[in-house]
Amino acid sequence: MKINIQKNEKEVVVTLSGELDTVATTQMTEELNRVTDLTDQRLVIDCKDLEYISSSGLRFFMQLKRSSEQRGGSIQLRHLNEDVQEIFRLSGFHHIFDIQ
């Protein structure tokens, strides 16, 4: 799992690539929590290169959403591939997240 974080005046864009599984979520949690701790801006998660997401990855997104919203921010997911979209749909997460 690779992560790239870019900040601008309006939002923080996090680009994910690889597989978001148990090992990756453990590695990413600390880094992304620092981002949400520092901002009340919109957090954009660009998933164009995200190949797979496990249930622990979905749980990670929920925790990230809660953390961001507690600070007055929001989360938007972008560019989900068909497989990841299907996982979000089957889990009902497509109703919870702003997916573009």
C-alpha positions as CSV (number, residue, x, y, z in Angstrom):
1,M,0.0,0.0,0.0
2,K,1.3,3.4,-1.0
3,I,-0.1,6.7,0.2
4,N,0.5,10.2,-1.1
5,I,-0.8,13.2,0.8
6,Q,-1.2,16.7,-0.8
7,K,-2.7,19.7,1.0
8,N,-4.1,22.9,-0.5
9,E,-6.3,25.7,0.7
10,K,-9.6,23.9,0.2
11,E,-8.8,20.2,0.9
12,V,-6.4,17.5,1.7
13,V,-6.1,14.9,-1.1
14,V,-4.9,11.4,-0.1
15,T,-4.1,9.1,-3.0
16,L,-4.1,5.4,-2.2
17,S,-2.6,2.7,-4.4
18,G,-2.3,-1.0,-3.8
19,E,-4.4,-3.2,-1.4
20,L,-6.1,-1.8,1.7
21,D,-6.0,-4.9,3.9
22,T,-5.3,-5.5,7.6
23,V,-1.6,-4.9,7.3
24,A,-2.0,-1.8,5.3
25,T,-4.6,-0.2,7.6
26,T,-2.4,-0.8,10.6
27,Q,0.5,1.0,8.8
28,M,-1.7,3.9,7.5
29,T,-3.8,4.6,10.6
30,E,-1.2,6.7,12.3
31,E,-0.3,8.7,9.3
32,L,-3.8,9.5,8.2
33,N,-4.9,10.3,11.8
34,R,-2.2,13.0,11.8
35,V,-3.8,14.5,8.7
36,T,-7.3,14.6,10.2
37,D,-5.9,15.9,13.5
38,L,-4.5,18.9,11.7
39,T,-7.4,19.9,9.5
40,D,-11.1,20.7,9.5
41,Q,-11.0,20.7,5.7
42,R,-12.5,18.3,3.3
43,L,-10.5,15.1,3.1
44,V,-10.5,13.6,-0.4
45,I,-9.5,10.0,-0.8
46,D,-8.5,9.3,-4.4
47,C,-8.9,5.5,-4.9
48,K,-8.0,5.4,-8.6
49,D,-5.1,3.0,-7.9
50,L,-6.7,1.2,-5.0
51,E,-7.0,-2.5,-6.2
52,Y,-8.7,-4.1,-3.2
53,I,-10.3,-3.2,0.1
54,S,-10.9,-5.7,2.9
55,S,-13.4,-5.4,5.8
56,S,-10.6,-3.9,7.9
57,G,-10.2,-1.3,5.2
58,L,-13.9,-0.5,5.3
59,R,-13.6,-0.1,9.1
60,F,-10.6,2.1,8.6
61,F,-12.6,4.4,6.3
62,M,-15.4,4.6,8.9
63,Q,-12.9,5.6,11.7
64,L,-11.3,8.2,9.4
65,K,-14.8,9.6,8.6
66,R,-15.7,9.9,12.3
67,S,-12.4,11.5,13.1
68,S,-12.7,14.0,10.3
69,E,-16.3,14.9,11.1
70,Q,-15.5,15.4,14.8
71,R,-13.1,18.2,13.7
72,G,-15.7,19.8,11.4
73,G,-14.3,18.2,8.2
74,S,-15.8,15.9,5.7
75,I,-14.6,13.0,3.5
76,Q,-15.2,12.4,-0.2
77,L,-14.1,9.3,-2.0
78,R,-13.1,9.5,-5.7
79,H,-12.4,7.2,-8.6
80,L,-13.3,3.8,-7.1
81,N,-12.8,1.0,-9.5
82,E,-15.7,-1.4,-10.2
83,D,-14.5,-4.0,-7.7
84,V,-14.1,-1.5,-4.9
85,Q,-17.5,0.1,-5.8
86,E,-19.1,-3.3,-5.5
87,I,-17.7,-3.8,-2.0
88,F,-19.0,-0.4,-1.0
89,R,-22.4,-1.2,-2.5
90,L,-22.7,-4.7,-0.9
91,S,-21.6,-3.3,2.5
92,G,-24.1,-0.4,2.3
93,F,-21.2,2.1,2.6
94,H,-22.2,3.8,-0.6
95,H,-25.0,5.3,1.5
96,I,-22.6,6.6,4.1
97,F,-19.9,8.1,2.0
98,D,-19.8,10.9,-0.6
99,I,-18.5,8.9,-3.6
100,Q,-17.6,10.8,-6.8
